[in-house]
Amino acid sequence: MWHEGSIKVKNGIFHYWVKSYDEGSIFGIDEGRISKVTLKRDGKEVCNYDRGWDIEPVDEDAQIALAILMKQYN
């Protein structure tokens, strides 16, 4: 269910935590399998979803990192 790791996008490194399930639900991103995701860059949260958006991706690089996680876990 929980996955943790790092992704390099351009010159930035994002540390991530993802909670994903085997099947999608209404609580997931786009009703998919990811119900929670946190992305941090340089120790600062740049994206957070916890059954709803708390912090949408703050810039293009954060959007790319999220798209990578969506492809892998959603």
C-alpha positions in Angstrom: 0.0 0.0 0.0 2.7 2.6 1.0 5.5 3.4 -1.4 8.4 5.8 -0.8 11.2 6.9 -3.0 12.8 9.8 -4.9 12.3 11.1 -8.5 14.7 13.4 -10.4 12.9 15.9 -12.6 15.3 18.2 -14.5 17.6 19.6 -11.7 15.3 18.9 -8.8 14.9 15.8 -6.6 11.5 15.0 -5.2 11.0 12.7 -2.3 7.6 11.0 -2.4 5.2 9.0 -0.3 2.3 7.3 -2.1 -0.6 5.2 -0.7 -2.2 3.2 -3.5 -4.7 0.4 -3.5 -5.3 -2.5 -5.9 -8.5 -0.9 -7.2 -9.6 2.7 -7.7 -12.1 4.5 -5.5 -14.0 7.8 -5.2 -11.3 9.0 -2.8 -8.4 8.4 -5.3 -6.9 11.0 -7.6 -9.3 10.9 -10.7 -11.1 8.1 -8.9 -7.9 6.0 -9.3 -5.8 3.9 -7.0 -3.8 6.7 -5.3 -5.6 7.9 -2.2 -2.6 9.8 -0.7 0.5 11.4 -2.1 3.1 13.8 -0.8 5.9 15.3 -2.8 8.7 17.3 -1.2 11.6 19.2 -2.8 14.4 20.6 -0.7 12.3 19.6 2.4 9.3 21.7 1.4 5.9 20.2 0.4 5.2 21.0 -3.2 2.2 18.6 -3.6 -0.1 16.9 -1.2 -3.3 14.8 -1.8 -5.1 13.2 1.1 -8.4 12.0 -0.3 -8.6 15.5 -1.8 -6.2 18.2 -2.8 -4.4 20.0 0.1 -1.6 21.4 -2.1 -1.9 21.0 -5.8 1.5 20.7 -7.7 3.1 24.1 -7.2 4.9 24.2 -10.6 5.6 22.4 -13.8 8.4 20.1 -12.3 6.0 19.1 -9.4 3.4 18.3 -12.1 5.8 16.1 -14.0 6.8 14.3 -10.8 3.1 13.7 -10.0 2.5 12.5 -13.6 5.3 9.9 -13.1 3.7 8.6 -9.9 0.3 8.6 -11.5 1.6 6.4 -14.4 3.3 4.0 -11.9 0.7 3.8 -9.1 -2.7 5.0 -10.4 
